[in-house]
Amino acid sequence: MPANFSKSVLLLSLLLGLGQAQAATEPNPTALAASLGIPHPAVIAHRGASFDAPESTAAAYKTARDLGADYLEMDLQRSKDGVLFALHDNKLQRTTDVATKFPERKDSPANAFTLAELKTLDAGSWFNTAYPDRARPAFVGLKILTLDEIIDIAEGNPLHKPGLYIETKEPKQFPGIERDLKDKLQARGWLIPADSKPANSELAVGQGHGKVVLQTFEKSSLELLQKEMPQVPKVLLLWVGEGSIEPESRVSFADSGEQDKAAYYAKQQPKDKAEFQQWIDYAKAQGAIGTGPSAALTQGGDQSYTDLVKPWMNQYTHDQGMLVHVYTVDDAVDYQKVMEAGVDGIFTNRASELLKFYKRPAAASVGQVLQNNGF
């Protein structure tokens, strides 16, 4: 065999070996998600199917579940008498009739009410007023839900059991909520041992490893969640502004001259690359498996924030061995945009549309699912 042929074979072998070693060390978000038991890409139903039904109510969560969403997402608070319940806002006025039922306390924070008081409120009628084209008589009188009740919903469809994606909302208002959450999940059998294997079906997220993902904007809460539940996947939510990523410009919305907040946020960006990267590094150091960054939406609107899913940002996050779950995206043009940028899952109010985009369409329409559940 000629010497130069042997050299060529040796060189080719070395190059192939180097390529394989490089491929082995390159981050693979799909493999990471699979190892955690998290669907990839993930459909995270933001406060349930909250485009189609009143947010954080049984109608929204049952609809998201039966459409086939991977996760039921919620903001967790604690009532005056210590019960964990789901509500996004700090106060009750936007989504309930608190001003009618408790006029003298209408501006009080939700945690100033007992569960019995919260359960007297109508958490559905506001939706019919705000969205008459999606109104349904059965939405009138829907109740605020406890975490226990949402767990019951997640377990209620034998054919599809979604996981729970739980945010500790304003955790500094609720000292010890991380421990309370652990105790409740443990009591309900929702804490999976660290050495468990992922569920057999990629869609059966609620049946095994990865059935709960914990999320927070607060560094202190991330640290406490890691302390209480080290085996549970955790995500640090990202935002440009006070308490989170420092912005390049300190000009406030009021002083910016912009007509709407979406336009203002679209011009915001992190102070520099290092500022963004240090938040990713911090999240990883505290045990987070991913981040939840904001997105800038094509049509703007009140869910459009700073673009924190630029390709370089997602690449840096992936290079640290972490996933990216972006909030909150509802339109196909934006699904396409953020997926092309490299995200691994999407928070959406329109689970039915995201499932179609991912070529996992529901067997029934939103209307049929609502009707099947008595709405």
SULBEL-V577167 format. One record per residue. N is the residue number from 1. RES is the residue in three letters. D_LAST is the distance of its C-alpha to the last C-alpha in Angstrom with 2 decimals. Layout:
BEGIN
N_RES_D_LAST ; N_RES_D_LAST
END
This chain:
BEGIN
1_MET_78.99 ; 2_PRO_79.68 ; 3_ALA_79.19 ; 4_ASN_77.07 ; 5_PHE_74.69 ; 6_SER_74.30 ; 7_LYS_73.61 ; 8_SER_70.95 ; 9_VAL_69.22 ; 10_LEU_69.39 ; 11_LEU_67.99 ; 12_LEU_65.15 ; 13_SER_64.33 ; 14_LEU_64.32 ; 15_LEU_62.04 ; 16_LEU_59.59 ; 17_GLY_59.64 ; 18_LEU_59.06 ; 19_GLY_56.12 ; 20_GLN_54.53 ; 21_ALA_55.12 ; 22_GLN_53.62 ; 23_ALA_50.51 ; 24_ALA_50.17 ; 25_THR_50.29 ; 26_GLU_47.97 ; 27_PRO_44.49 ; 28_ASN_41.85 ; 29_PRO_38.32 ; 30_THR_36.82 ; 31_ALA_39.11 ; 32_LEU_38.44 ; 33_ALA_34.66 ; 34_ALA_35.28 ; 35_SER_37.64 ; 36_LEU_35.01 ; 37_GLY_32.23 ; 38_ILE_30.25 ; 39_PRO_28.85 ; 40_HIS_30.80 ; 41_PRO_29.47 ; 42_ALA_26.53 ; 43_VAL_22.94 ; 44_ILE_22.00 ; 45_ALA_18.41 ; 46_HIS_19.36 ; 47_ARG_17.28 ; 48_GLY_14.67 ; 49_ALA_13.20 ; 50_SER_14.01 ; 51_PHE_14.59 ; 52_ASP_11.05 ; 53_ALA_9.31 ; 54_PRO_11.34 ; 55_GLU_14.12 ; 56_SER_14.82 ; 57_THR_11.65 ; 58_ALA_9.76 ; 59_ALA_6.95 ; 60_ALA_10.15 ; 61_TYR_12.11 ; 62_LYS_10.14 ; 63_THR_9.68 ; 64_ALA_13.39 ; 65_ARG_14.43 ; 66_ASP_13.20 ; 67_LEU_14.58 ; 68_GLY_17.82 ; 69_ALA_18.68 ; 70_ASP_21.83 ; 71_TYR_21.13 ; 72_LEU_18.55 ; 73_GLU_20.48 ; 74_MET_20.76 ; 75_ASP_23.27 ; 76_LEU_24.64 ; 77_GLN_26.10 ; 78_ARG_27.63 ; 79_SER_27.26 ; 80_LYS_30.41 ; 81_ASP_30.52 ; 82_GLY_30.19 ; 83_VAL_26.60 ; 84_LEU_25.19 ; 85_PHE_21.88 ; 86_ALA_20.16 ; 87_LEU_20.72 ; 88_HIS_22.39 ; 89_ASP_24.39 ; 90_ASN_27.32 ; 91_LYS_26.28 ; 92_LEU_23.16 ; 93_GLN_23.53 ; 94_ARG_21.68 ; 95_THR_18.24 ; 96_THR_18.45 ; 97_ASP_20.05 ; 98_VAL_23.06 ; 99_ALA_25.46 ; 100_THR_24.45 ; 101_LYS_24.21 ; 102_PHE_27.21 ; 103_PRO_29.10 ; 104_GLU_32.26 ; 105_ARG_30.58 ; 106_LYS_28.21 ; 107_ASP_30.32 ; 108_SER_30.65 ; 109_PRO_29.43 ; 110_ALA_26.33 ; 111_ASN_28.68 ; 112_ALA_30.47 ; 113_PHE_27.66 ; 114_THR_27.29 ; 115_LEU_24.11 ; 116_ALA_23.91 ; 117_GLU_24.20 ; 118_LEU_21.61 ; 119_LYS_19.11 ; 120_THR_19.74 ; 121_LEU_18.42 ; 122_ASP_15.28 ; 123_ALA_14.35 ; 124_GLY_11.44 ; 125_SER_13.02 ; 126_TRP_15.66 ; 127_PHE_13.47 ; 128_ASN_12.78 ; 129_THR_16.54 ; 130_ALA_17.61 ; 131_TYR_15.66 ; 132_PRO_15.20 ; 133_ASP_14.96 ; 134_ARG_11.69 ; 135_ALA_10.36 ; 136_ARG_7.15 ; 137_PRO_7.82 ; 138_ALA_5.09 ; 139_PHE_6.96 ; 140_VAL_9.99 ; 141_GLY_11.65 ; 142_LEU_10.32 ; 143_LYS_13.51 ; 144_ILE_16.13 ; 145_LEU_16.42 ; 146_THR_19.74 ; 147_LEU_21.17 ; 148_ASP_21.15 ; 149_GLU_17.38 ; 150_ILE_17.02 ; 151_ILE_19.68 ; 152_ASP_17.83 ; 153_ILE_14.84 ; 154_ALA_17.54 ; 155_GLU_19.17 ; 156_GLY_16.25 ; 157_ASN_16.44 ; 158_PRO_19.92 ; 159_LEU_20.19 ; 160_HIS_19.64 ; 161_LYS_20.34 ; 162_PRO_20.32 ; 163_GLY_22.81 ; 164_LEU_22.59 ; 165_TYR_24.20 ; 166_ILE_25.09 ; 167_GLU_26.87 ; 168_THR_29.13 ; 169_LYS_28.43 ; 170_GLU_31.55 ; 171_PRO_33.12 ; 172_LYS_36.24 ; 173_GLN_34.31 ; 174_PHE_33.50 ; 175_PRO_36.76 ; 176_GLY_36.25 ; 177_ILE_32.56 ; 178_GLU_33.61 ; 179_ARG_35.10 ; 180_ASP_32.12 ; 181_LEU_29.86 ; 182_LYS_32.36 ; 183_ASP_32.55 ; 184_LYS_28.80 ; 185_LEU_28.50 ; 186_GLN_31.61 ; 187_ALA_30.48 ; 188_ARG_27.29 ; 189_GLY_29.35 ; 190_TRP_28.13 ; 191_LEU_31.61 ; 192_ILE_33.28 ; 193_PRO_37.12 ; 194_ALA_38.79 ; 195_ASP_40.53 ; 196_SER_37.50 ; 197_LYS_36.95 ; 198_PRO_33.95 ; 199_ALA_31.29 ; 200_ASN_32.41 ; 201_SER_29.47 ; 202_GLU_29.02 ; 203_LEU_25.24 ; 204_ALA_25.20 ; 205_VAL_25.65 ; 206_GLY_24.22 ; 207_GLN_26.81 ; 208_GLY_30.00 ; 209_HIS_32.06 ; 210_GLY_30.24 ; 211_LYS_27.02 ; 212_VAL_27.32 ; 213_VAL_28.56 ; 214_LEU_29.65 ; 215_GLN_30.00 ; 216_THR_31.74 ; 217_PHE_33.66 ; 218_GLU_36.16 ; 219_LYS_39.30 ; 220_SER_39.87 ; 221_SER_36.43 ; 222_LEU_36.95 ; 223_GLU_40.22 ; 224_LEU_38.75 ; 225_LEU_35.91 ; 226_GLN_38.65 ; 227_LYS_40.72 ; 228_GLU_38.00 ; 229_MET_36.35 ; 230_PRO_38.88 ; 231_GLN_37.39 ; 232_VAL_33.90 ; 233_PRO_33.53 ; 234_LYS_33.58 ; 235_VAL_33.11 ; 236_LEU_34.79 ; 237_LEU_32.81 ; 238_LEU_35.16 ; 239_TRP_35.53 ; 240_VAL_38.52 ; 241_GLY_39.46 ; 242_GLU_40.39 ; 243_GLY_40.00 ; 244_SER_39.50 ; 245_ILE_41.40 ; 246_GLU_44.21 ; 247_PRO_44.04 ; 248_GLU_46.96 ; 249_SER_46.86 ; 250_ARG_46.60 ; 251_VAL_45.89 ; 252_SER_42.87 ; 253_PHE_40.17 ; 254_ALA_41.73 ; 255_ASP_45.11 ; 256_SER_44.04 ; 257_GLY_43.92 ; 258_GLU_40.64 ; 259_GLN_38.17 ; 260_ASP_35.00 ; 261_LYS_34.36 ; 262_ALA_33.38 ; 263_ALA_36.87 ; 264_TYR_38.43 ; 265_TYR_36.78 ; 266_ALA_37.69 ; 267_LYS_41.32 ; 268_GLN_41.09 ; 269_GLN_42.30 ; 270_PRO_43.76 ; 271_LYS_47.31 ; 272_ASP_48.62 ; 273_LYS_47.96 ; 274_ALA_49.33 ; 275_GLU_46.87 ; 276_PHE_43.90 ; 277_GLN_45.57 ; 278_GLN_46.35 ; 279_TRP_42.67 ; 280_ILE_42.07 ; 281_ASP_45.18 ; 282_TYR_44.10 ; 283_ALA_40.66 ; 284_LYS_42.41 ; 285_ALA_45.02 ; 286_GLN_42.39 ; 287_GLY_40.81 ; 288_ALA_37.87 ; 289_ILE_36.98 ; 290_GLY_35.66 ; 291_THR_34.79 ; 292_GLY_31.75 ; 293_PRO_33.27 ; 294_SER_31.95 ; 295_ALA_31.94 ; 296_ALA_33.07 ; 297_LEU_30.67 ; 298_THR_32.04 ; 299_GLN_30.21 ; 300_GLY_30.66 ; 301_GLY_28.00 ; 302_ASP_27.23 ; 303_GLN_26.59 ; 304_SER_29.99 ; 305_TYR_32.69 ; 306_THR_36.00 ; 307_ASP_36.43 ; 308_LEU_37.01 ; 309_VAL_36.43 ; 310_LYS_39.64 ; 311_PRO_41.15 ; 312_TRP_43.97 ; 313_MET_41.62 ; 314_ASN_39.55 ; 315_GLN_42.85 ; 316_TYR_44.28 ; 317_THR_41.24 ; 318_HIS_41.46 ; 319_ASP_45.19 ; 320_GLN_44.54 ; 321_GLY_42.48 ; 322_MET_39.10 ; 323_LEU_35.73 ; 324_VAL_34.06 ; 325_HIS_30.30 ; 326_VAL_29.77 ; 327_TYR_27.29 ; 328_THR_25.12 ; 329_VAL_25.12 ; 330_ASP_22.58 ; 331_ASP_24.77 ; 332_ALA_26.67 ; 333_VAL_29.98 ; 334_ASP_29.60 ; 335_TYR_28.37 ; 336_GLN_31.61 ; 337_LYS_33.71 ; 338_VAL_32.84 ; 339_MET_33.06 ; 340_GLU_36.45 ; 341_ALA_37.49 ; 342_GLY_36.92 ; 343_VAL_33.76 ; 344_ASP_32.34 ; 345_GLY_28.63 ; 346_ILE_26.24 ; 347_PHE_23.80 ; 348_THR_21.12 ; 349_ASN_17.96 ; 350_ARG_17.37 ; 351_ALA_17.50 ; 352_SER_16.80 ; 353_GLU_19.86 ; 354_LEU_22.05 ; 355_LEU_21.48 ; 356_LYS_22.57 ; 357_PHE_25.51 ; 358_TYR_26.56 ; 359_LYS_26.40 ; 360_ARG_23.79 ; 361_PRO_21.00 ; 362_ALA_17.79 ; 363_ALA_17.86 ; 364_ALA_14.58 ; 365_SER_13.33 ; 366_VAL_10.79 ; 367_GLY_8.85 ; 368_GLN_9.40 ; 369_VAL_8.53 ; 370_LEU_4.99 ; 371_GLN_4.98 ; 372_ASN_7.34 ; 373_ASN_5.72 ; 374_GLY_3.79 ; 375_PHE_0.00
END
